[in-house]
Amino acid sequence: MSGWFMRLIQFKFRKRRRHKARRGLFVTFDNTLAINQIGDINMGGLSYYYEDHGFTMGKRAHALRIVTADDPTGINHIPFRIVSDRENGSLLFKNRRINRQGIRFNGLTSVQKRKLRDIIQHYTHETTDPECEEPSLPIRLTRL
């Protein structure tokens, strides 16, 4: 099936409302040092943009962490499953592409759900239109 049709079906039958993330909301995996900007988030999962280096982000990771600019501890040890990984079509430099990866959370604890609700309330916009998605460039920070 064509890409726009599948996207329409996914948007029409989505269980949870998407929230577009503001700047300052990041995801990192337990096996990498890369921190990537979150594109949108809901209680069931998130999507983020990353620079394609030829390997899948989070492929061998078992848990992820959501951090904010204000609270670097964030939400730890979130089990997940990768549901999509596709090219965004944007070029950062000549040979580097920006990809978008969709993630579904698996089994959040009650504490994680409460923290996630607070993050969604404070770090997202109200718009949920999938056509207004403007990919932000991935922000790569290194831990000191």
N, CA, C and O atoms as a GROMACS GRO file, in nm:
protein
  576
    1MET      N    1   0.084  -0.119   0.000
    1MET     CA    2   0.000   0.000   0.000
    1MET      C    3   0.087   0.124   0.000
    1MET      O    4   0.204   0.120   0.040
    2SER      N    5   0.030   0.232  -0.045
    2SER     CA    6   0.108   0.355  -0.053
    2SER      C    7   0.127   0.415   0.086
    2SER      O    8   0.049   0.390   0.178
    3GLY      N    9   0.231   0.496   0.100
    3GLY     CA   10   0.268   0.553   0.228
    3GLY      C   11   0.163   0.646   0.287
    3GLY      O   12   0.137   0.641   0.407
    4TRP      N   13   0.100   0.730   0.203
    4TRP     CA   14   0.001   0.824   0.255
    4TRP      C   15  -0.124   0.753   0.302
    4TRP      O   16  -0.188   0.797   0.397
    5PHE      N   17  -0.159   0.642   0.237
    5PHE     CA   18  -0.277   0.567   0.278
    5PHE      C   19  -0.255   0.499   0.413
    5PHE      O   20  -0.343   0.500   0.499
    6MET      N   21  -0.137   0.440   0.431
    6MET     CA   22  -0.105   0.376   0.558
    6MET      C   23  -0.101   0.479   0.671
    6MET      O   24  -0.144   0.451   0.783
    7ARG      N   25  -0.049   0.596   0.641
    7ARG     CA   26  -0.044   0.702   0.741
    7ARG      C   27  -0.183   0.748   0.780
    7ARG      O   28  -0.209   0.778   0.897
    8LEU      N   29  -0.274   0.755   0.683
    8LEU     CA   30  -0.412   0.793   0.709
    8LEU      C   31  -0.479   0.689   0.798
    8LEU      O   32  -0.552   0.725   0.892
    9ILE      N   33  -0.456   0.562   0.770
    9ILE     CA   34  -0.515   0.455   0.852
    9ILE      C   35  -0.460   0.461   0.994
    9ILE      O   36  -0.536   0.448   1.090
   10GLN      N   37  -0.330   0.482   1.008
   10GLN     CA   38  -0.271   0.488   1.141
   10GLN      C   39  -0.326   0.606   1.219
   10GLN      O   40  -0.354   0.594   1.338
   11PHE      N   41  -0.343   0.721   1.153
   11PHE     CA   42  -0.394   0.840   1.222
   11PHE      C   43  -0.540   0.819   1.260
   11PHE      O   44  -0.582   0.860   1.369
   12LYS      N   45  -0.618   0.757   1.173
   12LYS     CA   46  -0.760   0.737   1.197
   12LYS      C   47  -0.786   0.641   1.313
   12LYS      O   48  -0.879   0.661   1.390
   13PHE      N   49  -0.704   0.537   1.326
   13PHE     CA   50  -0.728   0.433   1.425
   13PHE      C   51  -0.630   0.437   1.542
   13PHE      O   52  -0.614   0.338   1.613
   14ARG      N   53  -0.567   0.549   1.563
   14ARG     CA   54  -0.473   0.562   1.673
   14ARG      C   55  -0.548   0.554   1.806
   14ARG      O   56  -0.651   0.620   1.823
   15LYS      N   57  -0.497   0.476   1.900
   15LYS     CA   58  -0.562   0.458   2.030
   15LYS      C   59  -0.548   0.580   2.120
   15LYS      O   60  -0.641   0.617   2.191
   16ARG      N   61  -0.432   0.641   2.115
   16ARG     CA   62  -0.403   0.753   2.204
   16ARG      C   63  -0.368   0.877   2.122
   16ARG      O   64  -0.310   0.868   2.014
   17ARG      N   65  -0.405   0.990   2.176
   17ARG     CA   66  -0.378   1.118   2.110
   17ARG      C   67  -0.229   1.149   2.114
   17ARG      O   68  -0.164   1.134   2.217
   18ARG      N   69  -0.175   1.194   2.000
   18ARG     CA   70  -0.035   1.234   1.992
   18ARG      C   71  -0.017   1.377   2.040
   18ARG      O   72  -0.106   1.461   2.024
   19HIS      N   73   0.098   1.403   2.099
   19HIS     CA   74   0.133   1.538   2.142
   19HIS      C   75   0.268   1.574   2.083
   19HIS      O   76   0.365   1.500   2.103
   20LYS      N   77   0.276   1.684   2.011
   20LYS     CA   78   0.402   1.729   1.953
   20LYS      C   79   0.492   1.784   2.064
   20LYS      O   80   0.451   1.872   2.140
   21ALA      N   81   0.613   1.732   2.072
   21ALA     CA   82   0.705   1.769   2.179
   21ALA      C   83   0.767   1.906   2.153
   21ALA      O   84   0.796   1.942   2.039
   22ARG      N   85   0.788   1.979   2.259
   22ARG     CA   86   0.861   2.105   2.251
   22ARG      C   87   1.010   2.076   2.259
   22ARG      O   88   1.051   1.964   2.290
   23ARG      N   89   1.091   2.177   2.232
   23ARG     CA   90   1.236   2.162   2.247
   23ARG      C   91   1.267   2.135   2.394
   23ARG      O   92   1.204   2.191   2.484
   24GLY      N   93   1.364   2.049   2.416
   24GLY     CA   94   1.405   2.021   2.553
   24GLY      C   95   1.356   1.887   2.604
   24GLY      O   96   1.369   1.858   2.723
   25LEU      N   97   1.298   1.803   2.516
   25LEU     CA   98   1.252   1.670   2.553
   25LEU      C   99   1.332   1.569   2.470
   25LEU      O  100   1.326   1.570   2.348
   26PHE      N  101   1.406   1.482   2.538
   26PHE     CA  102   1.501   1.394   2.472
   26PHE      C  103   1.481   1.248   2.511
   26PHE      O  104   1.423   1.217   2.615
   27VAL      N  105   1.530   1.158   2.425
   27VAL     CA  106   1.531   1.014   2.453
   27VAL      C  107   1.674   0.963   2.439
   27VAL      O  108   1.749   1.009   2.353
   28THR      N  109   1.710   0.870   2.524
   28THR     CA  110   1.839   0.803   2.515
   28THR      C  111   1.819   0.656   2.550
   28THR      O  112   1.725   0.620   2.620
   29PHE      N  113   1.908   0.571   2.500
   29PHE     CA  114   1.897   0.428   2.522
   29PHE      C  115   2.003   0.382   2.621
   29PHE      O  116   2.102   0.452   2.644
   30ASP      N  117   1.981   0.264   2.680
   30ASP     CA  118   2.073   0.216   2.783
   30ASP      C  119   2.209   0.173   2.728
   30ASP      O  120   2.302   0.151   2.806
   31ASN      N  121   2.222   0.160   2.596
   31ASN     CA  122   2.350   0.114   2.542
   31ASN      C  123   2.421   0.219   2.455
   31ASN      O  124   2.519   0.186   2.388
   32THR      N  125   2.374   0.343   2.455
   32THR     CA  126   2.441   0.446   2.375
   32THR      C  127   2.457   0.575   2.455
   32THR      O  128   2.394   0.593   2.559
   33LEU      N  129   2.541   0.662   2.406
   33LEU     CA  130   2.560   0.792   2.468
   33LEU      C  131   2.483   0.901   2.394
   33LEU      O  132   2.478   1.015   2.440
   34ALA      N  133   2.424   0.868   2.280
   34ALA     CA  134   2.352   0.967   2.200
   34ALA      C  135   2.221   1.007   2.266
   34ALA      O  136   2.150   0.923   2.321
   35ILE      N  137   2.191   1.136   2.261
   35ILE     CA  138   2.064   1.188   2.311
   35ILE      C  139   1.994   1.252   2.192
   35ILE      O  140   2.051   1.337   2.125
   36ASN      N  141   1.869   1.209   2.165
   36ASN     CA  142   1.797   1.256   2.047
   36ASN      C  143   1.669   1.329   2.085
   36ASN      O  144   1.604   1.295   2.183
   37GLN      N  145   1.635   1.430   2.005
   37GLN     CA  146   1.515   1.510   2.025
   37GLN      C  147   1.390   1.428   1.995
   37GLN      O  148   1.384   1.361   1.891
   38ILE      N  149   1.291   1.431   2.083
   38ILE     CA  150   1.164   1.362   2.063
   38ILE      C  151   1.076   1.447   1.971
   38ILE      O  152   1.065   1.568   1.990
   39GLY      N  153   1.014   1.383   1.872
   39GLY     CA  154   0.923   1.453   1.780
   39GLY      C  155   0.782   1.461   1.835
   39GLY      O  156   0.725   1.570   1.843
   40ASP      N  157   0.725   1.348   1.872
   40ASP     CA  158   0.595   1.346   1.938
   40ASP      C  159   0.589   1.232   2.038
   40ASP      O  160   0.667   1.137   2.031
   41ILE      N  161   0.495   1.244   2.131
   41ILE     CA  162   0.488   1.150   2.242
   41ILE      C  163   0.344   1.134   2.286
   41ILE      O  164   0.264   1.228   2.274
   42ASN      N  165   0.310   1.016   2.337
   42ASN     CA  166   0.182   0.993   2.404
   42ASN      C  167   0.204   0.887   2.510
   42ASN      O  168   0.317   0.844   2.532
   43MET      N  169   0.097   0.846   2.576
   43MET     CA  170   0.109   0.749   2.685
   43MET      C  171   0.149   0.610   2.635
   43MET      O  172   0.189   0.525   2.715
   44GLY      N  173   0.138   0.585   2.505
   44GLY     CA  174   0.170   0.454   2.450
   44GLY      C  175   0.307   0.445   2.386
   44GLY      O  176   0.357   0.334   2.364
   45GLY      N  177   0.369   0.558   2.354
   45GLY     CA  178   0.498   0.554   2.287
   45GLY      C  179   0.545   0.692   2.246
   45GLY      O  180   0.490   0.794   2.288
   46LEU      N  181   0.648   0.693   2.162
   46LEU     CA  182   0.705   0.820   2.115
   46LEU      C  183   0.770   0.798   1.980
   46LEU      O  184   0.789   0.685   1.935
   47SER      N  185   0.804   0.908   1.915
   47SER     CA  186   0.886   0.902   1.795
   47SER      C  187   0.994   1.008   1.809
   47SER      O  188   0.975   1.111   1.874
   48TYR      N  189   1.106   0.982   1.747
   48TYR     CA  190   1.217   1.076   1.753
   48TYR      C  191   1.293   1.072   1.622
   48TYR      O  192   1.281   0.978   1.544
   49TYR      N  193   1.371   1.177   1.601
   49TYR     CA  194   1.453   1.189   1.481
   49TYR      C  195   1.598   1.163   1.518
   49TYR      O  196   1.645   1.201   1.625
   50TYR      N  197   1.669   1.097   1.427
   50TYR     CA  198   1.810   1.072   1.450
   50TYR      C  199   1.886   1.076   1.319
   50TYR      O  200   1.828   1.058   1.211
   51GLU      N  201   2.016   1.099   1.329
   51GLU     CA  202   2.104   1.103   1.214
   51GLU      C  203   2.142   0.960   1.177
   51GLU      O  204   2.192   0.886   1.262
   52ASP      N  205   2.118   0.922   1.053
   52ASP     CA  206   2.143   0.785   1.009
   52ASP      C  207   2.292   0.763   0.986
   52ASP      O  208   2.354   0.828   0.902
   53HIS      N  209   2.348   0.669   1.063
   53HIS     CA  210   2.489   0.632   1.049
   53HIS      C  211   2.503   0.492   0.991
   53HIS      O  212   2.614   0.439   0.985
   54GLY      N  213   2.394   0.432   0.951
   54GLY     CA  214   2.400   0.299   0.893
   54GLY      C  215   2.362   0.188   0.990
   54GLY      O  216   2.363   0.071   0.952
   55PHE      N  217   2.328   0.222   1.114
   55PHE     CA  218   2.281   0.121   1.209
   55PHE      C  219   2.156   0.174   1.279
   55PHE      O  220   2.137   0.295   1.289
   56THR      N  221   2.073   0.084   1.326
   56THR     CA  222   1.947   0.123   1.388
   56THR      C  223   1.971   0.166   1.532
   56THR      O  224   2.035   0.095   1.610
   57MET      N  225   1.918   0.281   1.566
   57MET     CA  226   1.929   0.330   1.703
   57MET      C  227   1.848   0.240   1.794
   57MET      O  228   1.735   0.203   1.761
   58GLY      N  229   1.902   0.204   1.907
   58GLY     CA  230   1.829   0.126   2.006
   58GLY      C  231   1.807  -0.018   1.969
   58GLY      O  232   1.727  -0.086   2.033
   59LYS      N  233   1.877  -0.068   1.867
   59LYS     CA  234   1.852  -0.204   1.819
   59LYS      C  235   1.879  -0.309   1.925
   59LYS      O  236   1.802  -0.403   1.940
   60ARG      N  237   1.987  -0.294   1.999
   60ARG     CA  238   2.021  -0.393   2.102
   60ARG      C  239   1.988  -0.344   2.242
   60ARG      O  240   2.022  -0.411   2.340
   61ALA      N  241   1.924  -0.232   2.254
   61ALA     CA  242   1.888  -0.178   2.385
   61ALA      C  243   1.764  -0.249   2.438
   61ALA      O  244   1.680  -0.296   2.361
   62HIS      N  245   1.754  -0.255   2.569
   62HIS     CA  246   1.638  -0.318   2.632
   62HIS      C  247   1.549  -0.216   2.701
   62HIS      O  248   1.432  -0.244   2.730
   63ALA      N  249   1.604  -0.099   2.728
   63ALA     CA  250   1.527   0.004   2.797
   63ALA      C  251   1.572   0.141   2.747
   63ALA      O  252   1.685   0.157   2.700
   64LEU      N  253   1.484   0.238   2.758
   64LEU     CA  254   1.518   0.374   2.720
   64LEU      C  255   1.493   0.467   2.838
   64LEU      O  256   1.437   0.428   2.940
   65ARG      N  257   1.537   0.590   2.820
   65ARG     CA  258   1.521   0.692   2.923
   65ARG      C  259   1.472   0.819   2.857
   65ARG      O  260   1.523   0.859   2.753
   66ILE      N  261   1.374   0.883   2.917
   66ILE     CA  262   1.324   1.012   2.870
   66ILE      C  263   1.378   1.117   2.965
   66ILE      O  264   1.357   1.109   3.086
   67VAL      N  265   1.448   1.216   2.910
   67VAL     CA  266   1.503   1.323   2.992
   67VAL      C  267   1.455   1.456   2.939
   67VAL      O  268   1.421   1.470   2.821
   68THR      N  269   1.453   1.555   3.027
   68THR     CA  270   1.414   1.690   2.988
   68THR      C  271   1.531   1.784   3.016
   68THR      O  272   1.625   1.748   3.087
   69ALA      N  273   1.523   1.902   2.961
   69ALA     CA  274   1.629   2.000   2.984
   69ALA      C  275   1.633   2.042   3.131
   69ALA      O  276   1.739   2.074   3.183
   70ASP      N  277   1.517   2.042   3.197
   70ASP     CA  278   1.511   2.084   3.338
   70ASP      C  279   1.542   1.972   3.436
   70ASP      O  280   1.594   1.997   3.545
   71ASP      N  281   1.512   1.847   3.397
   71ASP     CA  282   1.529   1.733   3.488
   71ASP      C  283   1.609   1.624   3.418
   71ASP      O  284   1.550   1.541   3.349
   72PRO      N  285   1.742   1.621   3.434
   72PRO     CA  286   1.823   1.522   3.362
   72PRO      C  287   1.802   1.379   3.411
   72PRO      O  288   1.845   1.286   3.343
   73THR      N  289   1.737   1.359   3.527
   73THR     CA  290   1.711   1.222   3.571
   73THR      C  291   1.595   1.162   3.493
   73THR      O  292   1.601   1.044   3.457
   74GLY      N  293   1.491   1.237   3.467
   74GLY     CA  294   1.380   1.195   3.381
   74GLY      C  295   1.313   1.066   3.426
   74GLY      O  296   1.298   1.041   3.545
   75ILE      N  297   1.273   0.985   3.328
   75ILE     CA  298   1.210   0.856   3.352
   75ILE      C  299   1.306   0.749   3.305
   75ILE      O  300   1.344   0.746   3.188
   76ASN      N  301   1.346   0.662   3.394
   76ASN     CA  302   1.446   0.560   3.363
   76ASN      C  303   1.385   0.423   3.340
   76ASN      O  304   1.272   0.396   3.382
   77HIS      N  305   1.459   0.337   3.272
   77HIS     CA  306   1.429   0.194   3.256
   77HIS      C  307   1.290   0.169   3.197
   77HIS      O  308   1.212   0.092   3.253
   78ILE      N  309   1.259   0.234   3.086
   78ILE     CA  310   1.130   0.212   3.019
   78ILE      C  311   1.149   0.102   2.916
   78ILE      O  312   1.224   0.120   2.820
   79PRO      N  313   1.083  -0.012   2.934
   79PRO     CA  314   1.092  -0.117   2.832
   79PRO      C  315   1.018  -0.073   2.706
   79PRO      O  316   0.915  -0.005   2.716
   80PHE      N  317   1.068  -0.112   2.588
   80PHE     CA  318   1.010  -0.062   2.464
   80PHE      C  319   1.022  -0.164   2.353
   80PHE      O  320   1.088  -0.267   2.366
   81ARG      N  321   0.954  -0.130   2.243
   81ARG     CA  322   0.962  -0.209   2.120
   81ARG      C  323   0.961  -0.111   2.004
   81ARG      O  324   0.881  -0.018   2.002
   82ILE      N  325   1.050  -0.132   1.906
   82ILE     CA  326   1.056  -0.045   1.788
   82ILE      C  327   0.944  -0.089   1.692
   82ILE      O  328   0.936  -0.206   1.654
   83VAL      N  329   0.858   0.007   1.653
   83VAL     CA  330   0.748  -0.027   1.563
   83VAL      C  331   0.768   0.028   1.422
   83VAL      O  332   0.710  -0.024   1.327
   84SER      N  333   0.850   0.131   1.407
   84SER     CA  334   0.879   0.182   1.272
   84SER      C  335   1.014   0.250   1.271
   84SER      O  336   1.059   0.305   1.372
   85ASP      N  337   1.078   0.247   1.156
   85ASP     CA  338   1.205   0.314   1.136
   85ASP      C  339   1.211   0.351   0.988
   85ASP      O  340   1.232   0.264   0.903
   86ARG      N  341   1.192   0.478   0.958
   86ARG     CA  342   1.185   0.516   0.818
   86ARG      C  343   1.262   0.644   0.791
   86ARG      O  344   1.289   0.724   0.881
   87GLU      N  345   1.298   0.660   0.664
   87GLU     CA  346   1.368   0.782   0.624
   87GLU      C  347   1.271   0.898   0.626
   87GLU      O  348   1.154   0.885   0.588
   88ASN      N  349   1.321   1.010   0.670
   88ASN     CA  350   1.240   1.131   0.675
   88ASN      C  351   1.252   1.208   0.544
   88ASN      O  352   1.164   1.288   0.511
   89GLY      N  353   1.358   1.185   0.471
   89GLY     CA  354   1.379   1.255   0.345
   89GLY      C  355   1.461   1.381   0.359
   89GLY      O  356   1.498   1.442   0.259
   90SER      N  357   1.490   1.422   0.482
   90SER     CA  358   1.570   1.542   0.505
   90SER      C  359   1.718   1.508   0.503
   90SER      O  360   1.760   1.404   0.553
   91LEU      N  361   1.794   1.596   0.444
   91LEU     CA  362   1.940   1.582   0.442
   91LEU      C  363   2.001   1.680   0.540
   91LEU      O  364   1.972   1.800   0.534
   92LEU      N  365   2.084   1.631   0.630
   92LEU     CA  366   2.153   1.719   0.723
   92LEU      C  367   2.278   1.774   0.656
   92LEU      O  368   2.301   1.895   0.656
   93PHE      N  369   2.357   1.685   0.601
   93PHE     CA  370   2.472   1.721   0.521
   93PHE      C  371   2.465   1.638   0.393
   93PHE      O  372   2.364   1.572   0.368
   94LYS      N  373   2.568   1.639   0.314
   94LYS     CA  374   2.565   1.572   0.185
   94LYS      C  375   2.533   1.423   0.196
   94LYS      O  376   2.449   1.374   0.121
   95ASN      N  377   2.597   1.352   0.286
   95ASN     CA  378   2.579   1.207   0.295
   95ASN      C  379   2.511   1.161   0.423
   95ASN      O  380   2.517   1.042   0.456
   96ARG      N  381   2.447   1.249   0.495
   96ARG     CA  382   2.382   1.211   0.621
   96ARG      C  383   2.233   1.239   0.613
   96ARG      O  384   2.190   1.351   0.586
   97ARG      N  385   2.156   1.137   0.638
   97ARG     CA  386   2.010   1.149   0.632
   97ARG      C  387   1.952   1.150   0.774
   97ARG      O  388   2.011   1.098   0.868
   98ILE      N  389   1.834   1.210   0.784
   98ILE     CA  390   1.759   1.212   0.909
   98ILE      C  391   1.650   1.107   0.900
   98ILE      O  392   1.570   1.108   0.806
   99ASN      N  393   1.645   1.016   0.996
   99ASN     CA  394   1.543   0.912   1.002
   99ASN      C  395   1.451   0.938   1.121
   99ASN      O  396   1.486   1.010   1.215
  100ARG      N  397   1.334   0.877   1.114
  100ARG     CA  398   1.237   0.888   1.223
  100ARG      C  399   1.206   0.747   1.271
  100ARG      O  400   1.175   0.659   1.191
  101GLN      N  401   1.213   0.726   1.402
  101GLN     CA  402   1.186   0.595   1.458
  101GLN      C  403   1.069   0.605   1.555
  101GLN      O  404   1.064   0.694   1.640
  102GLY      N  405   0.974   0.512   1.541
  102GLY     CA  406   0.859   0.505   1.631
  102GLY      C  407   0.879   0.396   1.733
  102GLY      O  408   0.925   0.287   1.700
  103ILE      N  409   0.845   0.425   1.857
  103ILE     CA  410   0.866   0.332   1.967
  103ILE      C  411   0.738   0.317   2.046
  103ILE      O  412   0.667   0.414   2.071
  104ARG      N  413   0.707   0.193   2.086
  104ARG     CA  414   0.592   0.163   2.173
  104ARG      C  415   0.646   0.120   2.308
  104ARG      O  416   0.737   0.037   2.317
  105PHE      N  417   0.588   0.177   2.415
  105PHE     CA  418   0.628   0.140   2.550
  105PHE      C  419   0.567   0.005   2.585
  105PHE      O  420   0.454  -0.025   2.546
  106ASN      N  421   0.642  -0.076   2.660
  106ASN     CA  422   0.594  -0.206   2.706
  106ASN      C  423   0.591  -0.208   2.858
  106ASN      O  424   0.697  -0.204   2.921
  107GLY      N  425   0.475  -0.212   2.918
  107GLY     CA  426   0.462  -0.232   3.062
  107GLY      C  427   0.518  -0.122   3.149
  107GLY      O  428   0.613  -0.144   3.223
  108LEU      N  429   0.461  -0.003   3.141
  108LEU     CA  430   0.504   0.106   3.229
  108LEU      C  431   0.452   0.082   3.371
  108LEU      O  432   0.341   0.033   3.389
  109THR      N  433   0.532   0.116   3.469
  109THR     CA  434   0.488   0.108   3.608
  109THR      C  435   0.399   0.228   3.639
  109THR      O  436   0.392   0.321   3.559
  110SER      N  437   0.333   0.227   3.752
  110SER     CA  438   0.245   0.339   3.787
  110SER      C  439   0.325   0.468   3.809
  110SER      O  440   0.277   0.576   3.776
  111VAL      N  441   0.444   0.457   3.864
  111VAL     CA  442   0.530   0.575   3.883
  111VAL      C  443   0.573   0.632   3.748
  111VAL      O  444   0.572   0.753   3.729
  112GLN      N  445   0.611   0.544   3.654
  112GLN     CA  446   0.650   0.589   3.520
  112GLN      C  447   0.533   0.654   3.448
  112GLN      O  448   0.551   0.755   3.380
  113LYS      N  449   0.413   0.599   3.463
  113LYS     CA  450   0.294   0.658   3.400
  113LYS      C  451   0.267   0.797   3.456
  113LYS      O  452   0.234   0.889   3.380
  114ARG      N  453   0.280   0.814   3.585
  114ARG     CA  454   0.258   0.945   3.647
  114ARG      C  455   0.360   1.047   3.596
  114ARG      O  456   0.324   1.160   3.562
  115LYS      N  457   0.488   1.007   3.592
  115LYS     CA  458   0.592   1.097   3.543
  115LYS      C  459   0.571   1.130   3.395
  115LYS      O  460   0.592   1.244   3.353
  116LEU      N  461   0.528   1.030   3.316
  116LEU     CA  462   0.504   1.052   3.174
  116LEU      C  463   0.388   1.149   3.153
  116LEU      O  464   0.395   1.236   3.066
  117ARG      N  465   0.282   1.136   3.232
  117ARG     CA  466   0.170   1.231   3.224
  117ARG      C  467   0.217   1.373   3.252
  117ARG      O  468   0.178   1.467   3.183
  118ASP      N  469   0.302   1.389   3.354
  118ASP     CA  470   0.355   1.522   3.388
  118ASP      C  471   0.440   1.578   3.274
  118ASP      O  472   0.430   1.696   3.241
  119ILE      N  473   0.524   1.494   3.216
  119ILE     CA  474   0.609   1.538   3.104
  119ILE      C  475   0.523   1.579   2.986
  119ILE      O  476   0.548   1.682   2.923
  120ILE      N  477   0.421   1.500   2.954
  120ILE     CA  478   0.333   1.533   2.841
  120ILE      C  479   0.261   1.665   2.868
  120ILE      O  480   0.244   1.746   2.777
  121GLN      N  481   0.221   1.687   2.990
  121GLN     CA  482   0.150   1.810   3.025
  121GLN      C  483   0.241   1.933   3.013
  121GLN      O  484   0.195   2.039   2.969
  122HIS      N  485   0.368   1.921   3.051
  122HIS     CA  486   0.457   2.037   3.056
  122HIS      C  487   0.547   2.056   2.934
  122HIS      O  488   0.595   2.166   2.911
  123TYR      N  489   0.570   1.951   2.855
  123TYR     CA  490   0.668   1.960   2.746
  123TYR      C  491   0.609   1.933   2.608
  123TYR      O  492   0.683   1.893   2.517
  124THR      N  493   0.479   1.952   2.589
  124THR     CA  494   0.421   1.928   2.458
  124THR      C  495   0.332   2.044   2.415
  124THR      O  496   0.287   2.124   2.497
  125HIS      N  497   0.307   2.051   2.283
  125HIS     CA  498   0.212   2.145   2.226
  125HIS      C  499   0.077   2.076   2.216
  125HIS      O  500   0.069   1.954   2.230
  126GLU      N  501  -0.026   2.152   2.194
  126GLU     CA  502  -0.160   2.095   2.184
  126GLU      C  503  -0.193   2.042   2.046
  126GLU      O  504  -0.289   1.966   2.032
  127THR      N  505  -0.117   2.077   1.943
  127THR     CA  506  -0.151   2.034   1.807
  127THR      C  507  -0.124   1.885   1.790
  127THR      O  508  -0.026   1.832   1.842
  128THR      N  509  -0.213   1.819   1.716
  128THR     CA  510  -0.197   1.676   1.691
  128THR      C  511  -0.208   1.643   1.543
  128THR      O  512  -0.215   1.526   1.506
  129ASP      N  513  -0.210   1.745   1.459
  129ASP     CA  514  -0.222   1.724   1.315
  129ASP      C  515  -0.092   1.664   1.261
  129ASP      O  516   0.013   1.727   1.273
  130PRO      N  517  -0.096   1.544   1.201
  130PRO     CA  518   0.029   1.482   1.154
  130PRO      C  519   0.091   1.555   1.037
  130PRO      O  520   0.210   1.536   1.010
  131GLU      N  521   0.015   1.639   0.968
  131GLU     CA  522   0.071   1.711   0.854
  131GLU      C  523   0.155   1.830   0.896
  131GLU      O  524   0.232   1.882   0.815
  132CYS      N  525   0.143   1.875   1.019
  132CYS     CA  526   0.221   1.991   1.062
  132CYS      C  527   0.353   1.950   1.126
  132CYS      O  528   0.417   2.031   1.192
  133GLU      N  529   0.394   1.826   1.106
  133GLU     CA  530   0.520   1.779   1.161
  133GLU      C  531   0.637   1.847   1.091
  133GLU      O  532   0.655   1.831   0.970
  134GLU      N  533   0.712   1.921   1.164
  134GLU     CA  534   0.834   1.979   1.112
  134GLU      C  535   0.949   1.913   1.185
  134GLU      O  536   0.966   1.934   1.305
  135PRO      N  537   1.028   1.833   1.117
  135PRO     CA  538   1.136   1.764   1.187
  135PRO      C  539   1.241   1.862   1.237
  135PRO      O  540   1.288   1.949   1.164
  136SER      N  541   1.275   1.845   1.362
  136SER     CA  542   1.384   1.924   1.415
  136SER      C  543   1.514   1.844   1.394
  136SER      O  544   1.512   1.721   1.389
  137LEU      N  545   1.622   1.915   1.382
  137LEU     CA  546   1.749   1.845   1.362
  137LEU      C  547   1.784   1.770   1.489
  137LEU      O  548   1.759   1.821   1.599
  138PRO      N  549   1.839   1.652   1.478
  138PRO     CA  550   1.876   1.580   1.600
  138PRO      C  551   1.984   1.655   1.675
  138PRO      O  552   2.082   1.703   1.617
  139ILE      N  553   1.965   1.663   1.802
  139ILE     CA  554   2.062   1.732   1.888
  139ILE      C  555   2.143   1.624   1.957
  139ILE      O  556   2.087   1.541   2.028
  140ARG      N  557   2.269   1.626   1.937
  140ARG     CA  558   2.356   1.524   1.994
  140ARG      C  559   2.438   1.587   2.106
  140ARG      O  560   2.514   1.681   2.084
  141LEU      N  561   2.421   1.535   2.225
  141LEU     CA  562   2.497   1.581   2.340
  141LEU      C  563   2.583   1.466   2.387
  141LEU      O  564   2.549   1.350   2.367
  142THR      N  565   2.692   1.497   2.449
  142THR     CA  566   2.776   1.392   2.505
  142THR      C  567   2.775   1.408   2.657
  142THR      O  568   2.769   1.518   2.710
  143ARG      N  569   2.782   1.295   2.723
  143ARG     CA  570   2.785   1.298   2.870
  143ARG      C  571   2.927   1.327   2.916
  143ARG      O  572   3.024   1.280   2.856
  144LEU      N  573   2.936   1.404   3.021
  144LEU     CA  574   3.068   1.438   3.076
  144LEU      C  575   3.106   1.343   3.186
  144LEU      O  576   3.214   1.357   3.244
   0.00000   0.00000   0.00000
